[in-house]
Amino acid sequence: MEKITIDDNNYEVIENYKDGFDLENFKNRYTDYFKNFDFIIGDYAYGKLRLKGFYNSSNKKCKKINNIDNKEKYLKQECAYECRYFVLKKI
């Protein structure tokens, strides 16, 4: 798996559906807001990258809406059908 570092945070690309991960696009969209999340999902809608942070279910900040266990539901309900996407895990 590909590993990246951004703003002193290390991530591993654990899913790269339809070649969705593009390092430059990710760097342009990433902000400090995402540094505390255990996972980041990036998906493309209308040609633009969207990012959403998620937590492990064991993380005290985890809620139903940002639980990584609900990833498939998020992709199905909140993302364009069969869109390109990627999942990064903080390491």
Secondary structure, DSSP 4 states (H G I P E B T S, - for coil): --EEEETTEEEEEEEEETT---HHHHHHH--GGGGG-SEEEEEEETTEEEEEEEB-TTSTT--GGGBGGGHHHHHHHHS-TT--EEEEEE-
